[in-house]
Amino acid sequence: MQAIQLQWIDYTILIAYVAFVIGIGWTLARYMKTSSDFLTSARSIPTWVTGLAFISANLGALELVGMAASGAKYGIATAHFYWVGAIPAMIFLAVFMMPFTSKCVLMSACVR
């Protein structure tokens, strides 16, 4: 099996991406005073959206890094590992995040 070698364009893309993400964090740091502000966007979005974003970020990393590597090495036979992570995350969101905002979602009663 031939080893993959990174070229200058690969490193350029990685450096640009890291600089972009750090730039966003540095720019928005003045608006976030506490970790609670960061997690809930200063309470400007509902809890269930925050939970969904958190789970999506974790599943996104799992899919892009883990599933791509696993699929490249072992083939499609590893696709079931996605569901091992995705289904518990969906259940977590439904059981622990949705009950807190069910009135807001179902009756549109959360107007500030």
C-alpha positions in Angstrom: 0.0 0.0 0.0 1.4 3.4 -1.0 1.8 6.0 1.7 0.1 9.4 1.3 2.4 12.4 1.3 1.1 15.9 2.0 2.1 18.6 -0.4 2.5 22.3 0.1 -1.1 23.0 -1.0 -2.4 20.6 1.8 -0.4 22.5 4.4 -1.6 25.8 3.0 -5.2 24.8 3.3 -4.7 23.5 6.9 -2.9 26.7 7.9 -5.6 28.9 6.3 -8.4 27.0 8.1 -6.7 27.2 11.5 -6.1 30.9 11.0 -9.7 31.4 10.0 -11.1 29.6 13.0 -8.7 31.4 15.4 -9.7 34.7 13.8 -13.4 34.0 14.4 -12.7 33.1 18.0 -10.6 36.2 18.6 -13.1 38.5 17.0 -16.1 37.1 19.0 -14.2 36.9 22.3 -15.1 40.4 23.2 -18.8 39.5 23.2 -18.4 36.4 25.4 -17.7 37.2 29.0 -18.4 33.7 30.6 -18.5 30.1 29.5 -22.3 30.2 29.9 -22.4 33.1 27.3 -20.4 31.0 25.0 -22.5 27.8 25.4 -25.9 29.5 25.1 -25.0 32.5 22.9 -25.9 34.8 25.7 -29.3 33.1 25.8 -30.2 34.4 22.4 -31.1 30.9 21.1 -33.2 28.1 22.7 -31.6 25.3 24.7 -32.7 22.7 22.2 -30.9 24.4 19.4 -27.7 24.6 21.5 -28.0 20.9 22.2 -28.5 20.1 18.6 -25.5 22.1 17.6 -23.4 20.4 20.2 -24.4 17.0 19.1 -24.0 17.9 15.4 -20.5 19.2 16.1 -19.5 15.9 17.8 -21.1 13.7 15.1 -19.5 15.9 12.4 -16.1 15.2 13.8 -16.9 11.5 14.1 -18.1 11.3 10.6 -15.4 13.3 8.9 -12.4 11.9 10.7 -13.3 8.5 12.0 -15.7 7.3 9.3 -13.5 8.5 6.4 -10.5 6.7 7.9 -12.4 3.6 8.8 -14.0 3.4 5.4 -10.7 3.9 3.6 -9.1 1.2 5.6 -11.9 -1.4 5.9 -14.5 -0.5 3.4 -18.3 0.0 3.7 -18.5 -2.7 6.4 -17.7 -0.1 9.0 -20.8 2.1 8.2 -22.7 0.6 11.2 -20.3 2.5 13.6 -22.0 5.7 12.5 -25.3 4.5 14.0 -23.5 3.6 17.2 -22.8 7.3 17.7 -25.8 8.9 16.0 -28.7 7.0 17.6 -27.6 7.7 21.2 -27.1 11.3 20.3 -30.6 11.6 18.9 -32.0 9.9 22.0 -30.1 12.3 24.2 -31.5 15.3 22.4 -35.0 14.0 22.5 -35.0 12.9 26.1 -32.9 15.5 27.8 -33.1 18.7 25.7 -36.6 18.7 24.2 -38.7 18.5 27.5 -37.3 21.8 28.6 -38.6 23.6 25.6 -41.6 21.5 24.6 -44.1 24.3 25.3 -42.0 26.7 23.1 -41.8 24.3 20.3 -45.3 23.1 20.2 -47.2 26.2 21.1 -44.9 29.0 20.1 -45.1 30.4 23.6 -41.5 31.5 23.9 -41.7 35.1 22.8 -39.5 37.4 24.8 
